[in-house]
Amino acid sequence: MSLKLRRPLSRALLLAYGAVILALTILKTKFRIGYLWHPAYQHARSLELWPFEQLWTSPTWFRPLFDMCGNFLLFIPVGFLLARGLSWRIRGIVATGALISCGIETSQYLFALGHTSVDDLLFNTLGTGAGAWWMRYRSRPHTQKIMVGAIGASVLVFVLLVVLTPVYYPASELPSHVVQ
């Protein structure tokens, strides 16, 4: 099992997309995107150890759905890029996704950077597995190029949103219910 990625573009995209994941999960107290969230509200610590607990404790149906689907979708590119770039078996790629997710969840809890949930670990791991499986067994060369382009575009959009938020959504114009 070699750690060397076979394709340089996969390596570069994996690093760039990994930086986006870290920004969205660990560094979200350092920036904002429009009115999506405010950094001051991201200093929180909670621990949800029961699988699917938020399905019955959330005041809305949308939050659990958004969290679970969002985590699943967020990690599909991780599995895809690892499977595209490494000759590992899928279970090794899934284990890598689980370790990455575990590191994120542990960091969020230790440094009070968000809500730590076993659901996040589960759905991040499932997303990694789905991305790896799709890359290995269902994708064709032309769909791989489309996926690589879509991942690259998502990284670029993220960077643009972070850079342009202060220009188009200055802190002085935040709604009154948002603490500055």
Stockholm file with secondary structure:
# STOCKHOLM 1.0

chainA/1-180         MSLKLRRPLSRALLLAYGAVILALTILKTKFRIGYLWHPAYQHARSLELWPFEQLWTSPTWFRPLFDMCGNFLLFIPVGFLLARGLSWRIRGIVATGALISCGIETSQYLFALGHTSVDDLLFNTLGTGAGAWWMRYRSRPHTQKIMVGAIGASVLVFVLLVVLTPVYYPASELPSHVVQ
#=GR chainA/1-180 SS CCCSCSCHHHHHHHHHHHHHHHHHHTSTTSCCCTTSCCGGGGCCEEEECSTTHHHHHCSSSHHHHHHHHHHHHHHHHHHHHHHHHCCCCHHHHHHHHHHHHHHHHHHHHHTTCEEEEHHHHHHHHHHHHHHHHIIIIICCHHHHHHHHHHHHHHHHHHHHHHHHHHHHSCGGGSCTTSCC
#=GC SS_cons         CCCSCSCHHHHHHHHHHHHHHHHHHTSTTSCCCTTSCCGGGGCCEEEECSTTHHHHHCSSSHHHHHHHHHHHHHHHHHHHHHHHHCCCCHHHHHHHHHHHHHHHHHHHHHTTCEEEEHHHHHHHHHHHHHHHHIIIIICCHHHHHHHHHHHHHHHHHHHHHHHHHHHHSCGGGSCTTSCC
//
